[in-house]
Amino acid sequence: MNDAPDDRVLVAVRTDQTECHVAGTRHGYTCFKCGCGVSLAPAGQNFLIANPAVQVCCMECAILSKPDSVELAPGAMDELIAEAVRRAKRHQQN
């Protein structure tokens, strides 16, 4: 097991600024920089379970830190696409 600190962060949307959540999104996480509440979709939750040393950061703090690179949690793009399809279908039905 590697005890070295993980320099990655999991970037999440602030709970109070979220317009849409993918199915299974959970609230109650906290940005390690500013302390605001953030929400994690299932892909982010799974990433955090697999990488418990990774800290969670809100999008605003992440942008201010000017990261060298940003990567989506595995499965995040699939969740976003599926949610967009669900919303489009609901819109068609209304």
C-alpha positions as CSV (number, residue, x, y, z in Angstrom):
1,M,0.0,0.0,0.0
2,N,1.3,3.4,-0.9
3,D,1.2,5.9,2.0
4,A,2.4,8.8,-0.2
5,P,-0.2,11.7,-0.4
6,D,-2.3,11.7,-3.5
7,D,-1.9,15.0,-5.5
8,R,-5.1,14.4,-7.4
9,V,-8.4,16.0,-6.4
10,L,-11.9,15.0,-7.3
11,V,-13.7,18.1,-8.6
12,A,-17.4,18.3,-7.9
13,V,-20.3,20.7,-8.4
14,R,-21.5,22.8,-5.5
15,T,-24.8,21.5,-4.2
16,D,-26.3,25.0,-4.2
17,Q,-25.4,25.6,-7.8
18,T,-26.5,22.3,-9.4
19,E,-29.2,22.5,-12.0
20,C,-29.4,18.8,-12.7
21,H,-28.1,15.7,-11.0
22,V,-27.6,12.4,-12.6
23,A,-29.4,9.4,-11.1
24,G,-27.8,8.3,-7.9
25,T,-26.1,11.7,-7.1
26,R,-25.4,12.1,-3.4
27,H,-25.0,15.2,-1.4
28,G,-23.2,15.9,1.9
29,Y,-19.6,16.0,0.6
30,T,-17.5,19.1,1.5
31,C,-14.9,21.0,-0.5
32,F,-11.5,20.7,1.3
33,K,-10.5,24.2,0.4
34,C,-13.6,26.4,1.1
35,G,-15.9,24.1,3.0
36,C,-18.9,24.4,0.7
37,G,-21.2,21.5,0.2
38,V,-20.7,19.5,-3.0
39,S,-22.6,16.7,-4.7
40,L,-21.1,13.6,-6.3
41,A,-22.5,11.5,-9.1
42,P,-22.1,7.7,-8.9
43,A,-18.8,7.8,-10.9
44,G,-17.3,10.3,-8.5
45,Q,-18.5,8.3,-5.5
46,N,-17.0,5.1,-6.9
47,F,-13.7,7.0,-7.7
48,L,-13.6,8.2,-4.1
49,I,-14.2,4.7,-2.7
50,A,-11.4,3.4,-4.8
51,N,-9.1,6.4,-4.0
52,P,-9.9,7.4,-0.4
53,A,-6.8,9.6,-0.1
54,V,-8.1,11.9,-2.9
55,Q,-9.6,15.1,-1.6
56,V,-12.9,16.6,-2.9
57,C,-12.8,20.1,-4.3
58,C,-15.6,22.4,-5.6
59,M,-15.4,23.5,-9.2
60,E,-14.7,27.1,-8.3
61,C,-11.7,26.3,-6.0
62,A,-10.4,23.9,-8.7
63,I,-10.6,26.6,-11.4
64,L,-8.8,29.1,-9.1
65,S,-6.0,26.7,-8.5
66,K,-5.3,26.5,-12.2
67,P,-4.7,22.7,-12.5
68,D,-2.3,21.4,-15.0
69,S,-4.8,18.8,-16.1
70,V,-8.4,17.7,-15.4
71,E,-9.7,14.3,-16.0
72,L,-13.2,12.9,-15.6
73,A,-13.9,10.2,-13.1
74,P,-14.3,6.8,-14.9
75,G,-17.9,6.5,-16.1
76,A,-18.7,10.2,-15.6
77,M,-19.2,11.0,-19.3
78,D,-21.5,8.0,-19.7
79,E,-23.6,9.3,-16.7
80,L,-23.8,12.8,-18.2
81,I,-24.9,11.5,-21.6
82,A,-27.5,9.2,-20.1
83,E,-28.9,12.1,-18.0
84,A,-29.1,14.3,-21.1
85,V,-31.0,11.6,-22.9
86,R,-33.4,11.1,-20.0
87,R,-34.0,14.9,-19.8
88,A,-34.6,15.1,-23.6
89,K,-37.1,12.2,-23.5
90,R,-39.0,13.9,-20.6
91,H,-39.0,17.2,-22.6
92,Q,-40.5,15.4,-25.6
93,Q,-43.2,13.9,-23.6
94,N,-44.3,17.2,-22.2
